[in-house]
Structures are given as C-alpha cells and as structure tokens.
Amino acid sequence: MYFSSISSRLLLYDSNSWDLKKTYWCYEGILRDISWSDDSKYLLQVNSKGVVEILSPADHDIRTLQHIPLKDTWSACFHREGHRNVAIGTRSGNVMIWDTKNKNITKTFPTPSQQSCVNFVSYNAKNTSLAASMQNGDTVIYGLVSNIPVLTVKLACSKSISAMKFHHESRSLLGLASDEGHIVIRDITTNKDKAFFEHVHASPISDIAYSLINRDVLLSTGYDKIMNVYDVRLQNVVSTIKTSYMLTSLAINSDNQLALGTKNGQVLIYDLRDLTTPSKVLKGHDEEVHRVSFQPTRRKMVSNDISLRDDTESIHSPQKMSSPIRSRVSDMFFVSDSPPRNYLDVSPQGVDAKGDSFLAMMGLDKSNEYEEEGNKTTEFERKSDRHDMRYRQLDAEKNISKVSTPLNNRAAENLGFPSPIITNGGLDDKRSSVNLILQQKPTISGPAVSIESAAVDELKDFVKMALTDVADDNRNYFLHIMMALTKQKLYLEKQLSGLNEQIQNMTHTQNALVETNRKLAFEVDQLKARHNY
C-alpha cells in the first residue's frame, strides 16, 4: 500500500518500509489537494492553477489517465464508491458532477445567491448528500436525489472554514474547522451541533480526519504546531501532540498509522497507540507539505465502475468482459435514474434467460454449472440434445418391441395411457409409439419379460422428465413475474424516498416561516405598545 504526500511534487512511499517508490512533477507551484478513490485504484490531484487530473500509480511510474477539461476549477473529490463520479467545485461557486467514464458533466447544481469560491467538497457516507464549503463561510448541502440545495450550514462562531469533511460511516455528521481554532460536528438532518470544541487551537486549523478504528475519534492539526485527538461522544480532548513545526495536514489509516505534514517539508509518522515520539520522519520535500493521504484498503470494484485504463480495451476484447450474470449486484435494478417500463413483460419467451433471469440474479440458475471458460453450450443446443435423446429412446423401444414380443403383464396394462389420437389417418407420434409398445400381443415367453420391465421403467422416467419440464417452465414463468414486480417495487420506493425528502424540506421551510411570522407579530405588538405610550 502507498502513502502519498504533495508539495511542489507528488511522492509515493511504501507504507510498510517507508521507501520512496514514485515521484510525479508536472506543474509549478504548490499542489492544492490529493486524494485516493475508495477502490484504491486512482489518485485525484488538484494543482495550484485549479487543473484536476486523475493519476494511476499501477505502472512503474505515475502517469496521467484523464484531465478534467473544466475551467475555473478549485476543489474536487471522488465518489464514496469507486471512481466514476467526481464532484467539482469552482472559483465562481458552481458545483457539478463529472463522469470519468463518459467524460462529461452529469449534474450541475444551482448556484447560491451569494457566489463564492468553493474551497472543499465532500460526499457523505451513503452518497446521498454532497457538501460544498464556500470561502464566505457558508457550507451548502446538496441532495443527490433531488439535485437541489437542501440546507445551508452557517457557523455562529466563525465566518471562515479551514477544513471540512463528512464522517466516513455516519451519513449525517459533518465536521467543520475554522480559522479561529474551533471544531464543530454538525448533524445535517436536524441542523444542530452534535459536538463543539471551542478554541482547541490557538491558530487556524489546517486539517481534520476521522479514525477508521473508532468512529467516535476525531483528529485535528493546526498552525500552532499541535495535533489533538478528540472523543466526539464525550466531547473532550483525549490526547495532544506538540511538535517543532507548523502542521499543515494529517492522515490516518486502519493500522493506526498517523501522518502529519509540516510547513518545512517534513512528514512525521506516528503510531496512534504511542504518541510520544515519531516512528519515522520523511524528508522528501523541500517546500510545505500541503496534503498527505494513505491508500485505502483495496476493495472489490463496483459493477458499474469501469477501469479508466482498460475501458477501451474491454470494448475490443470480449474475452476480458465478465459474464453479465456474475456482475449482478443487489442494486442492479436502477443503475440509472430512468424509470422501468409501464408494462410488465411476463412472457418467458421474451426475456433473455442469461441476462435478465431472476434465477441467475439470485444465484439459483443451475445452467451456470455447466458453463466453463472456452466450453459453453447454448440453451437451444441443450434443449435440442434433450429432445434427440428422447426420440432415440423411443426408437430403441420400438426396436425392442419388434425383436421380442413381450408378455402382456398387468404392470403394463395399469399404466393408464390414453388411446392413440387418429388425425388424417395417422397417429400422434409420441402417444402412438407408447401404445404400440404396450398393445403388442404375447407370442414368446421367457427372458423378454425382463426387457419389457426395463422398457416400462424407461417410459416412467420419460413421463417424469416431461412433467419436470412443465414444472420448470411454470416456475420460470412466475419467477419472471416476480422479477418485474420487484423492479416496479424498487422504483416506487425510490420515488417515495424522494417525496419524503421533499416533504422534510417543506416542513423545515414552513417552520422557518412560522418563526419569522412569530417574530414579526412580536415586533408589531411592540410598535403598538410604543405608539400607545
């Protein structure tokens, strides 16, 4: 795993041996930001001129995979799942979502009435909200379902936000730090403070981070050369580190390794369980270390995220593409915001058995057991082979009846097969073949009886196989109905969630109007009282 730090250059270290592995330099000036995608595949870099680019450290050297061709950009962050969606903030106060696969803007949020530079953007844990902190001190919360601003967070203690991050587990907790040395943990659902740490730093706070081990632990660094550890639940300072340098950034990983970037270009590595002295000091930079970041633990890539390095190769190389059945996930019904069709196609003949089979999506499709790489059989070929086997079985039974005329035993008479149907002078193929075998007159006795018993058992297996096929067809028919109804149910639940969010917004607006009306009424009463005097 890598540890990254930026100054005028981007450096990648091995987080186990702390050896410098890779260096990247392309722009003049101090780089603004660097962050990893949650699938640990790519780096998102913002330079001093506001140019956003996506980097790949997978090769022998760091190389640029994609430039985001947007003007006036100033801040950026990856989606919480994968690397496809990137939130972009501009100097003019605009916030938008960039699709790295299609290379276009998929969402543009309304601009606030007071336009200001967007210094920080952050997704919440469930990717339902996006926070954008402006230079004027306001933090606007955008709903990613309704695509509108749902809340504006204003701090009474400060007008300048120096750091902002959503909690990595709690979807509603937003951490804000100020130039005055305050830290506020705001619940955006109720718009109330869950924790408030006043004057914990004597100078502007440079960065904040949440512990990946304990969700109630928060860390902060400041230009006062101090790093604090907080217990959010108890709302107190647990531990403090005093260093010899101004601290500009911090990062923490799941192994309790803590990295502190300094103003003089050094990076201090601590073990969170022992904060007495740094375990390692990295001296790869000559200028201020503006941001540090640990590569997250590698996770399985989300199904709708395509590798930026292999997306073109996958189109021309079908053998590299995974089966559509194996790539299904639980939320496959709505990979886009388009609603399902208004009619329900419950005909099993009109549904692709491999792509949209409900059995396949639930992992119950037994046909996949026979599919191996380089030796796959189509459904049509399997059915043809099955029918050919049945007809060969019937032909064999006819030959048996011709060679030896079996005894007409009671087991054969009690099978209860219907009489042959005569159409245009001929017999129905399948039933006639069965009755011809059963209605032979006995002429020879002896070993032929055992041959007839075997033929009867084979006929029983044949009838059982036919009944099983009918049951399988009926089961698949009803499962296709269930799949269509499930799609409709999930779509309605999504619509209901959006309506609930709109109702909550209307409730907040109504409460604000009631409060304003109450204040106006109170002022009117005061004016009347003064007029009477």
C-alpha positions as CSV (number, residue, x, y, z in Angstrom):
1,M,0.0,0.0,0.0
2,Y,1.1,3.5,-0.8
3,F,1.4,6.7,1.3
4,S,1.1,9.9,-0.7
5,S,2.2,13.5,0.0
6,I,2.2,16.6,-2.1
7,S,4.2,19.8,-2.1
8,S,5.5,21.0,-5.4
9,R,5.8,17.3,-6.3
10,L,3.7,14.2,-5.6
11,L,5.6,11.5,-3.7
12,L,4.5,7.9,-3.2
13,Y,6.1,5.8,-0.3
14,D,5.7,2.2,0.6
15,S,3.7,2.4,3.9
16,N,5.5,-0.7,5.2
17,S,9.1,0.1,4.6
18,W,8.7,3.9,4.0
19,D,10.9,3.7,0.9
20,L,10.3,6.3,-1.8
21,K,8.8,4.5,-4.8
22,K,7.5,7.0,-7.2
23,T,7.7,10.8,-7.9
24,Y,5.4,12.9,-10.1
25,W,6.0,16.5,-11.1
26,C,4.2,18.4,-13.9
27,Y,3.2,21.8,-12.6
28,E,4.9,24.8,-10.9
29,G,3.7,25.9,-7.5
30,I,2.3,24.0,-4.5
31,L,-0.3,21.4,-5.4
32,R,-3.6,22.0,-3.7
33,D,-5.1,18.6,-3.0
34,I,-4.5,14.9,-3.4
35,S,-7.0,12.0,-2.5
36,W,-7.4,8.3,-3.3
37,S,-10.5,6.7,-4.7
38,D,-12.3,4.3,-2.3
39,D,-11.4,1.3,-4.5
40,S,-7.7,2.3,-4.1
41,K,-7.0,2.4,-7.8
42,Y,-6.6,6.1,-8.7
43,L,-5.4,9.4,-7.4
44,L,-7.3,12.7,-7.8
45,Q,-5.0,15.7,-7.9
46,V,-5.7,19.4,-8.0
47,N,-2.8,21.8,-8.8
48,S,-2.3,25.4,-7.9
49,K,-3.9,26.6,-11.1
50,G,-7.1,24.6,-10.5
51,V,-6.5,21.8,-13.0
52,V,-7.9,18.5,-11.9
53,E,-6.4,15.3,-13.2
54,I,-6.7,11.5,-12.4
55,L,-3.5,9.6,-11.9
56,S,-2.6,5.9,-11.9
57,P,0.2,4.5,-9.7
58,A,-0.3,1.0,-11.1
59,D,2.6,1.1,-13.6
60,H,6.3,1.5,-13.0
61,D,5.7,5.3,-12.9
62,I,2.8,7.6,-12.1
63,R,1.0,8.6,-15.3
64,T,-2.0,10.8,-16.1
65,L,-5.1,9.0,-17.2
66,Q,-7.5,11.8,-17.6
67,H,-7.6,15.6,-17.4
68,I,-11.0,17.1,-16.4
69,P,-11.4,19.9,-19.0
70,L,-13.4,22.3,-16.8
71,K,-12.4,25.9,-16.4
72,D,-12.1,27.8,-13.1
73,T,-12.0,24.5,-11.0
74,W,-10.7,24.8,-7.5
75,S,-11.6,21.7,-5.5
76,A,-12.6,18.0,-6.2
77,C,-13.3,14.7,-4.6
78,F,-14.1,11.1,-5.6
79,H,-17.4,9.4,-5.1
80,R,-17.6,7.2,-1.9
81,E,-17.9,4.1,-4.0
82,G,-15.5,3.6,-6.9
83,H,-14.0,6.3,-9.1
84,R,-16.6,7.1,-11.8
85,N,-18.2,10.2,-10.3
86,V,-16.1,13.2,-9.3
87,A,-17.5,16.2,-7.5
88,I,-16.0,19.5,-8.8
89,G,-16.1,23.0,-7.1
90,T,-15.2,26.2,-9.0
91,R,-14.0,29.6,-8.0
92,S,-17.3,31.2,-9.1
93,G,-19.3,29.0,-6.7
94,N,-20.5,26.3,-9.1
95,V,-20.7,22.6,-8.1
96,M,-21.1,19.8,-10.6
97,I,-20.6,16.1,-11.0
98,W,-18.1,14.8,-13.7
99,D,-18.5,11.3,-15.2
100,T,-15.0,9.9,-15.7
101,K,-16.3,7.1,-18.0
102,N,-18.3,9.2,-20.4
103,K,-16.1,12.2,-19.9
104,N,-19.0,14.7,-19.5
105,I,-20.9,16.6,-16.8
106,T,-23.9,14.6,-15.5
107,K,-25.2,17.1,-12.8
108,T,-24.9,20.8,-12.3
109,F,-26.3,22.1,-9.0
110,P,-28.0,25.6,-8.7
111,T,-25.5,28.3,-7.8
112,P,-26.1,30.1,-4.4
113,S,-27.3,33.7,-4.4
114,Q,-24.0,34.8,-2.9
115,Q,-21.4,33.3,-5.2
116,S,-18.1,32.5,-3.6
117,C,-15.1,30.2,-4.3
118,V,-15.7,26.5,-3.4
119,N,-12.7,25.5,-1.2
120,F,-13.9,22.0,-0.2
121,V,-16.3,19.4,-1.4
122,S,-17.2,16.1,0.3
123,Y,-19.6,13.2,-0.2
124,N,-21.4,11.7,2.7
125,A,-21.1,8.0,3.7
126,K,-24.1,6.9,1.7
127,N,-23.6,9.2,-1.3
128,T,-27.0,10.8,-0.7
129,S,-25.6,14.3,0.0
130,L,-22.7,16.5,-1.2
131,A,-21.3,19.3,1.0
132,A,-19.5,22.3,-0.5
133,S,-17.8,24.8,1.7
134,M,-17.5,28.4,0.3
135,Q,-14.9,31.0,1.0
136,N,-17.5,33.2,2.7
137,G,-18.0,30.7,5.5
138,D,-21.2,29.0,4.2
139,T,-21.4,25.3,3.6
140,V,-24.2,24.2,1.2
141,I,-25.6,20.7,1.4
142,Y,-26.9,19.4,-2.0
143,G,-29.3,16.4,-2.2
144,L,-28.1,14.0,-4.8
145,V,-31.6,12.6,-5.2
146,S,-33.4,16.0,-5.7
147,N,-30.3,17.7,-7.1
148,I,-31.1,20.9,-5.2
149,P,-29.6,22.7,-2.1
150,V,-31.4,21.3,0.9
151,L,-29.5,23.1,3.7
152,T,-27.0,25.9,4.2
153,V,-24.8,25.5,7.3
154,K,-23.7,28.8,8.9
155,L,-21.4,28.8,11.9
156,A,-22.2,31.4,14.6
157,C,-18.6,31.2,15.9
158,S,-16.8,31.8,12.6
159,K,-17.1,33.1,9.0
160,S,-14.2,31.2,7.6
161,I,-14.0,27.4,7.1
162,S,-10.4,26.0,7.0
163,A,-11.3,22.3,6.8
164,M,-14.5,20.2,6.1
165,K,-15.2,16.5,5.8
166,F,-18.2,14.2,6.1
167,H,-17.9,11.3,8.5
168,H,-16.9,8.1,6.8
169,E,-19.6,6.0,8.4
170,S,-22.4,8.3,9.7
171,R,-24.3,9.8,6.7
172,S,-25.5,12.9,8.6
173,L,-22.4,14.0,10.5
174,L,-20.3,16.8,9.0
175,G,-17.1,18.0,10.5
176,L,-16.1,21.7,10.2
177,A,-13.0,23.5,11.4
178,S,-12.4,27.3,11.4
179,D,-9.6,29.8,11.3
180,E,-10.4,30.8,14.9
181,G,-9.5,27.3,16.2
182,H,-13.0,25.9,16.6
183,I,-14.3,22.5,15.6
184,V,-18.0,21.8,15.0
185,I,-19.6,18.4,14.4
186,R,-23.0,19.3,12.8
187,D,-25.9,16.9,12.2
188,I,-27.3,17.9,8.9
189,T,-30.6,16.1,9.4
190,T,-31.5,18.3,12.4
191,N,-29.1,21.1,11.6
192,K,-27.9,21.0,15.2
193,D,-24.4,20.6,16.7
194,K,-23.6,17.2,18.0
195,A,-20.2,18.4,19.3
196,F,-18.5,21.7,19.7
197,F,-14.8,22.2,20.6
198,E,-14.1,25.9,21.2
199,H,-10.6,27.3,20.9
200,V,-8.9,24.0,20.8
201,H,-6.2,25.5,18.7
202,A,-4.6,28.9,19.1
203,S,-4.3,29.5,15.4
204,P,-6.1,28.4,12.2
205,I,-6.9,24.6,12.0
206,S,-5.2,23.2,8.9
207,D,-6.9,19.7,8.6
208,I,-9.2,17.2,10.3
209,A,-9.6,13.4,10.0
210,Y,-11.7,10.6,11.4
211,S,-10.3,7.4,12.9
212,L,-11.0,4.3,10.9
213,I,-10.9,2.1,14.0
214,N,-13.1,4.1,16.4
215,R,-15.9,6.1,14.8
216,D,-16.0,8.5,17.8
217,V,-12.4,9.6,17.5
218,L,-11.6,12.8,15.6
219,L,-8.1,14.3,15.0
220,S,-7.1,17.8,14.0
221,T,-3.9,19.8,13.2
222,G,-3.2,23.5,13.3
223,Y,-0.6,26.1,12.6
224,D,0.0,26.3,16.3
225,K,2.2,23.1,16.0
226,I,-0.3,21.0,17.9
227,M,-2.2,17.8,16.9
228,N,-5.3,17.0,19.0
229,V,-7.3,13.8,19.5
230,Y,-11.0,14.1,20.4
231,D,-13.7,11.9,21.7
232,V,-16.8,13.2,19.9
233,R,-19.2,11.2,22.1
234,L,-17.8,12.5,25.4
235,Q,-16.8,15.9,23.8
236,N,-13.4,16.2,25.3
237,V,-9.7,16.3,24.1
238,V,-8.2,12.8,24.7
239,S,-4.6,13.5,23.7
240,T,-2.3,16.2,22.4
241,I,1.0,16.2,20.4
242,K,3.2,19.2,20.4
243,T,5.7,19.4,17.6
244,S,8.5,21.7,16.5
245,Y,6.9,22.5,13.2
246,M,3.7,24.1,11.9
247,L,1.3,21.3,10.9
248,T,-0.4,21.6,7.6
249,S,-2.2,18.3,7.1
250,L,-2.9,14.8,8.6
251,A,-4.0,11.4,7.6
252,I,-4.7,8.1,9.4
253,N,-5.1,4.5,8.1
254,S,-6.7,1.3,9.5
255,D,-3.3,0.2,11.0
256,N,-3.3,3.2,13.5
257,Q,-0.5,4.9,11.5
258,L,-0.7,8.6,11.7
259,A,1.0,11.0,9.2
260,L,1.5,14.8,9.8
261,G,2.5,17.1,7.1
262,T,4.6,20.1,8.2
263,K,5.4,23.6,6.9
264,N,9.1,22.9,6.4
265,G,8.6,19.9,4.1
266,Q,8.9,17.0,6.5
267,V,6.3,14.3,7.2
268,L,6.1,12.9,10.7
269,I,4.8,9.3,11.1
270,Y,3.3,8.3,14.4
271,D,1.7,5.2,15.9
272,L,-1.6,6.3,17.4
273,R,-1.0,3.9,20.3
274,D,2.3,5.7,21.2
275,L,2.3,9.4,20.5
276,T,5.5,10.2,22.4
277,T,7.9,10.3,19.5
278,P,7.5,9.9,15.7
279,S,8.4,6.4,14.4
280,K,9.6,7.8,11.1
281,V,10.4,11.2,9.6
282,L,10.2,11.6,5.8
283,K,12.3,14.3,4.2
284,G,11.4,14.0,0.6
285,H,10.0,17.6,0.1
286,D,11.8,20.9,0.0
287,E,8.7,23.0,0.5
288,E,5.5,23.0,2.5
289,V,3.6,19.6,2.6
290,H,0.1,20.7,1.7
291,R,-1.7,17.3,1.9
292,V,-1.0,13.7,3.0
293,S,-3.1,10.6,2.3
294,F,-3.0,6.9,2.8
295,Q,-4.0,4.5,0.1
296,P,-7.2,2.8,1.3
297,T,-7.6,-1.0,1.7
298,R,-8.3,-2.5,-1.7
299,R,-11.9,-3.4,-2.2
300,K,-13.8,-5.1,-5.0
301,M,-14.7,-2.6,-7.7
302,V,-18.4,-1.6,-8.0
303,S,-20.0,-3.3,-11.0
304,N,-20.9,-0.1,-12.9
305,D,-17.3,1.3,-12.4
306,I,-15.0,0.5,-15.3
307,S,-11.3,0.8,-15.1
308,L,-10.1,4.0,-16.7
309,R,-7.1,2.2,-18.1
310,D,-9.0,-0.8,-19.5
311,D,-12.3,0.7,-20.6
312,T,-11.2,0.9,-24.3
313,E,-9.6,-2.5,-24.2
314,S,-12.7,-4.1,-22.9
315,I,-14.7,-2.9,-25.9
316,H,-12.4,-4.6,-28.4
317,S,-11.6,-7.6,-26.3
318,P,-14.7,-9.6,-25.5
319,Q,-12.8,-12.3,-23.7
320,K,-11.9,-9.8,-20.9
321,M,-15.5,-8.9,-20.2
322,S,-17.2,-10.7,-17.3
323,S,-20.4,-12.5,-17.6
324,P,-23.5,-10.3,-17.1
325,I,-24.9,-12.8,-14.6
326,R,-21.8,-12.8,-12.4
327,S,-21.6,-9.0,-12.3
328,R,-25.0,-8.5,-10.8
329,V,-25.3,-6.8,-7.5
330,S,-28.2,-6.1,-5.2
331,D,-28.9,-2.7,-6.6
332,M,-28.7,-3.7,-10.3
333,F,-32.3,-2.7,-10.9
334,F,-31.5,1.0,-11.0
335,V,-28.1,1.7,-12.5
336,S,-29.6,4.9,-13.9
337,D,-32.4,7.2,-12.9
338,S,-34.7,6.1,-15.8
339,P,-37.9,4.5,-14.6
340,P,-38.9,1.0,-15.7
341,R,-41.4,0.3,-18.5
342,N,-45.0,0.8,-17.7
343,Y,-46.0,-2.6,-18.9
344,L,-44.9,-5.9,-17.3
345,D,-43.4,-8.4,-19.8
346,V,-44.2,-11.7,-18.1
347,S,-43.7,-13.8,-21.2
348,P,-40.8,-16.2,-20.6
349,Q,-40.1,-16.3,-24.4
350,G,-39.5,-12.5,-24.5
351,V,-36.9,-12.4,-21.8
352,D,-33.2,-13.2,-22.2
353,A,-32.6,-16.2,-19.9
354,K,-28.9,-15.3,-19.4
355,G,-29.2,-11.6,-18.9
356,D,-32.4,-11.0,-17.0
357,S,-33.2,-14.3,-15.5
358,F,-34.4,-14.0,-11.9
359,L,-32.7,-17.3,-11.1
360,A,-29.5,-16.0,-12.4
361,M,-29.7,-12.8,-10.4
362,M,-30.4,-14.7,-7.2
363,G,-27.6,-17.2,-7.9
364,L,-30.0,-20.2,-8.4
365,D,-29.5,-20.7,-12.1
366,K,-28.2,-24.3,-12.4
367,S,-27.4,-23.9,-16.0
368,N,-24.3,-21.9,-15.0
369,E,-22.8,-25.1,-13.5
370,Y,-22.2,-26.4,-17.0
371,E,-20.7,-23.1,-18.3
372,E,-16.9,-23.2,-18.3
373,E,-14.4,-21.0,-19.9
374,G,-13.9,-22.0,-23.6
375,N,-16.6,-24.7,-23.5
376,K,-20.1,-23.1,-23.2
377,T,-23.3,-24.6,-24.5
378,T,-26.3,-22.5,-25.5
379,E,-29.8,-23.1,-24.2
380,F,-31.0,-24.1,-27.6
381,E,-28.4,-26.7,-28.0
382,R,-29.1,-28.2,-24.6
383,K,-32.8,-28.5,-25.4
384,S,-32.1,-30.0,-28.8
385,D,-29.9,-32.6,-27.3
386,R,-32.5,-33.4,-24.7
387,H,-35.2,-33.9,-27.4
388,D,-32.9,-36.0,-29.6
389,M,-32.2,-38.3,-26.6
390,R,-36.0,-38.8,-26.1
391,Y,-36.6,-39.7,-29.7
392,R,-33.6,-42.1,-29.7
393,Q,-35.1,-43.7,-26.6
394,L,-38.4,-44.2,-28.3
395,D,-36.8,-45.7,-31.4
396,A,-34.9,-48.1,-29.2
397,E,-38.2,-49.1,-27.5
398,K,-39.8,-49.8,-30.9
399,N,-36.9,-52.0,-31.9
400,I,-37.2,-53.9,-28.7
401,S,-40.9,-54.5,-29.4
402,K,-40.1,-55.8,-32.9
403,V,-37.3,-58.2,-31.8
404,S,-39.2,-59.8,-28.9
405,T,-42.9,-59.8,-28.4
406,P,-43.2,-59.4,-24.6
407,L,-45.8,-60.8,-22.4
408,N,-48.7,-58.5,-21.7
409,N,-48.3,-58.2,-17.9
410,R,-50.6,-56.3,-15.6
411,A,-48.0,-53.7,-14.8
412,A,-48.1,-52.5,-18.3
413,E,-51.9,-52.6,-18.5
414,N,-52.3,-50.5,-15.4
415,L,-50.2,-47.6,-16.6
416,G,-53.4,-45.9,-17.9
417,F,-52.1,-44.3,-21.1
418,P,-54.8,-42.8,-23.2
419,S,-55.8,-44.3,-26.5
420,P,-54.0,-43.0,-29.6
421,I,-55.4,-40.0,-31.4
422,I,-56.2,-40.5,-35.0
423,T,-55.6,-37.4,-37.2
424,N,-55.8,-37.6,-41.0
425,G,-55.3,-41.4,-41.0
426,G,-52.2,-41.2,-38.7
427,L,-51.3,-41.5,-35.1
428,D,-49.9,-38.9,-32.8
429,D,-46.2,-39.5,-32.8
430,K,-45.3,-39.7,-29.1
431,R,-48.5,-41.4,-27.8
432,S,-48.7,-43.8,-30.7
433,S,-45.2,-45.0,-30.0
434,V,-46.1,-45.7,-26.4
435,N,-49.3,-47.5,-27.1
436,L,-47.8,-49.6,-29.9
437,I,-45.3,-50.9,-27.4
438,L,-48.0,-51.7,-24.8
439,Q,-50.5,-53.3,-27.1
440,Q,-48.3,-56.0,-28.7
441,K,-49.8,-59.5,-28.4
442,P,-47.8,-62.0,-26.5
443,T,-46.2,-64.8,-28.6
444,I,-43.0,-65.5,-26.8
445,S,-42.4,-66.1,-23.1
446,G,-39.2,-66.1,-21.2
447,P,-36.3,-63.5,-21.0
448,A,-38.4,-61.0,-22.9
449,V,-40.3,-60.2,-19.7
450,S,-37.2,-58.5,-18.1
451,I,-36.7,-56.5,-21.3
452,E,-40.3,-55.2,-21.1
453,S,-39.9,-54.3,-17.5
454,A,-36.8,-52.2,-18.4
455,A,-38.8,-50.5,-21.2
456,V,-41.6,-49.7,-18.7
457,D,-39.2,-48.1,-16.3
458,E,-37.7,-46.1,-19.1
459,L,-41.2,-44.9,-20.1
460,K,-41.8,-43.9,-16.5
461,D,-38.6,-41.9,-16.5
462,F,-39.7,-40.3,-19.8
463,V,-43.0,-39.2,-18.4
464,K,-41.4,-38.0,-15.2
465,M,-38.9,-35.9,-17.3
466,A,-41.8,-34.4,-19.3
467,L,-43.7,-33.4,-16.1
468,T,-40.5,-31.9,-14.6
469,D,-40.0,-29.8,-17.7
470,V,-43.6,-28.5,-17.4
471,A,-43.0,-27.6,-13.7
472,D,-39.7,-25.9,-14.6
473,D,-41.4,-23.8,-17.3
474,N,-44.2,-22.8,-14.8
475,R,-41.6,-21.9,-12.2
476,N,-39.6,-19.7,-14.6
477,Y,-42.8,-18.0,-15.7
478,F,-43.8,-17.0,-12.2
479,L,-40.2,-16.0,-11.3
480,H,-40.2,-13.6,-14.3
481,I,-43.4,-12.1,-12.9
482,M,-41.7,-11.7,-9.5
483,M,-38.7,-10.0,-11.1
484,A,-40.9,-7.5,-12.9
485,L,-42.9,-6.8,-9.8
486,T,-39.7,-6.3,-7.8
487,K,-38.4,-3.8,-10.3
488,Q,-41.6,-1.9,-10.0
489,K,-41.5,-2.0,-6.2
490,L,-37.9,-0.7,-6.0
491,Y,-38.8,2.1,-8.4
492,L,-41.8,3.1,-6.3
493,E,-39.6,3.0,-3.1
494,K,-37.1,5.3,-4.8
495,Q,-39.9,7.8,-5.7
496,L,-41.3,7.6,-2.2
497,S,-37.9,8.4,-0.7
498,G,-37.7,11.5,-2.9
499,L,-41.1,12.6,-1.9
500,N,-40.2,12.1,1.8
501,E,-37.2,14.3,1.4
502,Q,-39.2,17.0,-0.3
503,I,-41.8,16.9,2.5
504,Q,-39.0,17.3,5.1
505,N,-37.6,20.3,3.2
506,M,-41.1,21.8,3.0
507,T,-41.5,21.2,6.8
508,H,-38.2,23.0,7.5
509,T,-39.3,25.9,5.3
510,Q,-42.7,26.0,7.0
511,N,-41.1,26.1,10.4
512,A,-38.9,28.9,9.4
513,L,-41.8,30.9,8.0
514,V,-43.8,30.3,11.2
515,E,-40.8,31.5,13.3
516,T,-40.5,34.6,11.1
517,N,-44.2,35.3,11.4
518,R,-44.0,35.0,15.1
519,K,-41.1,37.5,15.3
520,L,-43.0,39.9,13.1
521,A,-46.1,39.7,15.2
522,F,-44.0,40.3,18.3
523,E,-42.4,43.4,16.7
524,V,-45.8,44.7,15.6
525,D,-47.0,44.3,19.2
526,Q,-44.0,46.3,20.5
527,L,-44.6,49.1,18.0
528,K,-48.2,49.3,19.0
529,A,-47.3,49.5,22.7
530,R,-44.8,52.3,21.9
531,H,-47.4,54.1,19.9
532,N,-49.9,54.0,22.8
533,Y,-47.3,55.5,25.2
